[in-house]
Amino acid sequence: MTLAAALDDLNAEFDLLGDWEERYRYVIDLGRELVPLTSEERSDVNKVRGCASQVWLVTEKGADGTLSFRGDSDAHIVRGLIAILLRLYSGRAPAEILAFDAKAAFEKLGLSGALSTQRSNGLFSMVERIRRDAAA
């Protein structure tokens, strides 16, 4: 599945939900499905700067050159946002990650208008970290 198709799937799931209260619950539920990181993975090396809450992202390179991501946070909504990012970006080639317009994607999902400025900044800090790892 392409990154655009993964975004379309997420958008369809969001469209099934009514208001943003339901969507927030769904985002929190997505975060509950994340596999917790080990205490060793919750290190300064994996910490994402620019987030108000504690956020860690682990990047792993596959034999085929694709990147997989795992992440965790101490905040429920942020864990859900991480889950959304993982669905979009994990298992992708670096070029696909770098070509993807995250800002347009979050607008399509309605996240841009629904998140506080602080959460939006944190979300884009996570995206920048993923993009930096893809560029490396």
C-alpha positions as CSV (number, residue, x, y, z in Angstrom):
1,M,0.0,0.0,0.0
2,T,1.3,3.4,-0.9
3,L,1.6,6.2,1.6
4,A,-1.2,8.1,-0.2
5,A,-3.4,4.9,0.1
6,A,-2.6,4.7,3.8
7,L,-3.7,8.3,4.2
8,D,-6.9,7.6,2.3
9,D,-7.6,4.7,4.6
10,L,-7.1,6.8,7.7
11,N,-9.2,9.6,6.3
12,A,-12.0,7.1,5.6
13,E,-11.8,5.9,9.2
14,F,-12.0,9.5,10.5
15,D,-15.0,10.2,8.1
16,L,-16.9,7.4,9.8
17,L,-16.6,9.1,13.1
18,G,-18.9,12.1,13.8
19,D,-17.5,15.0,15.7
20,W,-14.0,15.6,17.1
21,E,-14.8,14.2,20.5
22,E,-15.3,10.8,18.8
23,R,-12.2,11.3,16.7
24,Y,-10.1,12.1,19.8
25,R,-11.3,8.9,21.5
26,Y,-10.3,7.0,18.3
27,V,-6.9,8.6,18.3
28,I,-6.4,7.6,22.0
29,D,-7.5,4.1,21.1
30,L,-5.0,3.9,18.3
31,G,-2.3,4.9,20.8
32,R,-3.3,2.1,23.2
33,E,-2.3,-0.4,20.4
34,L,1.3,0.8,20.4
35,V,3.9,-1.7,21.6
36,P,5.6,-0.1,24.6
37,L,9.3,0.8,24.2
38,T,11.9,-0.8,26.5
39,S,13.4,1.4,29.2
40,E,16.7,1.3,27.1
41,E,14.8,2.7,24.1
42,R,13.4,5.6,26.2
43,S,16.8,7.3,26.0
44,D,17.9,10.8,25.1
45,V,19.1,9.5,21.7
46,N,15.5,8.5,20.8
47,K,13.8,11.5,22.5
48,V,12.0,13.9,20.1
49,R,12.8,17.5,20.9
50,G,10.1,20.1,20.5
51,C,7.3,18.1,22.1
52,A,5.7,19.3,25.3
53,S,5.2,15.7,26.4
54,Q,7.8,13.0,26.5
55,V,8.1,11.4,23.1
56,W,10.5,8.7,21.9
57,L,10.9,7.4,18.3
58,V,13.0,4.4,17.4
59,T,14.0,4.1,13.7
60,E,15.1,0.8,12.2
61,K,16.4,0.2,8.7
62,G,15.2,-2.9,7.0
63,A,17.4,-5.1,4.7
64,D,15.5,-3.7,1.7
65,G,16.3,-0.1,2.7
66,T,12.8,0.7,4.1
67,L,12.5,2.4,7.5
68,S,10.3,1.2,10.3
69,F,9.4,3.3,13.3
70,R,8.3,2.6,16.8
71,G,7.3,5.2,19.3
72,D,5.9,6.0,22.7
73,S,4.8,8.9,24.8
74,D,3.6,9.7,28.3
75,A,0.5,11.4,26.9
76,H,-2.5,9.5,25.6
77,I,-3.4,11.8,22.7
78,V,0.3,12.0,21.7
79,R,0.5,8.2,21.7
80,G,-2.4,8.2,19.3
81,L,-0.7,10.8,17.0
82,I,2.4,8.6,17.1
83,A,0.2,5.6,16.0
84,I,-1.1,7.7,13.1
85,L,2.5,8.6,12.0
86,L,3.6,5.0,12.3
87,R,0.7,3.9,10.0
88,L,1.7,6.5,7.5
89,Y,5.5,6.3,7.5
90,S,6.6,2.9,8.8
91,G,7.8,0.4,6.2
92,R,8.4,3.1,3.6
93,A,11.5,3.9,1.5
94,P,13.3,7.1,2.5
95,A,12.5,8.8,-0.8
96,E,8.7,8.2,-0.3
97,I,8.9,9.6,3.2
98,L,10.7,12.7,2.0
99,A,8.3,13.3,-0.9
100,F,5.2,13.1,1.4
101,D,3.5,16.4,2.3
102,A,2.7,15.8,5.9
103,K,1.1,19.3,6.4
104,A,-1.4,18.6,3.6
105,A,-2.1,15.1,5.0
106,F,-2.9,16.4,8.5
107,E,-5.1,19.1,6.9
108,K,-6.9,16.3,5.0
109,L,-7.5,14.4,8.2
110,G,-8.6,17.5,10.0
111,L,-5.9,17.3,12.6
112,S,-4.5,20.8,11.8
113,G,-7.6,22.6,13.0
114,A,-8.4,20.1,15.8
115,L,-5.1,20.1,17.7
116,S,-3.8,22.8,20.0
117,T,-0.8,24.8,18.8
118,Q,1.4,23.0,21.3
119,R,0.3,19.6,20.0
120,S,0.6,20.6,16.4
121,N,4.1,21.8,17.0
122,G,4.9,18.5,18.7
123,L,3.4,16.5,15.8
124,F,5.5,18.4,13.3
125,S,8.6,17.8,15.5
126,M,7.9,14.1,15.2
127,V,7.5,14.4,11.4
128,E,10.8,16.4,11.2
129,R,12.5,13.7,13.2
130,I,11.2,11.0,10.8
131,R,12.2,13.1,7.8
132,R,15.7,13.7,9.2
133,D,16.1,9.9,9.8
134,A,14.9,9.3,6.2
135,A,17.4,11.8,4.8
136,A,20.3,10.3,6.8
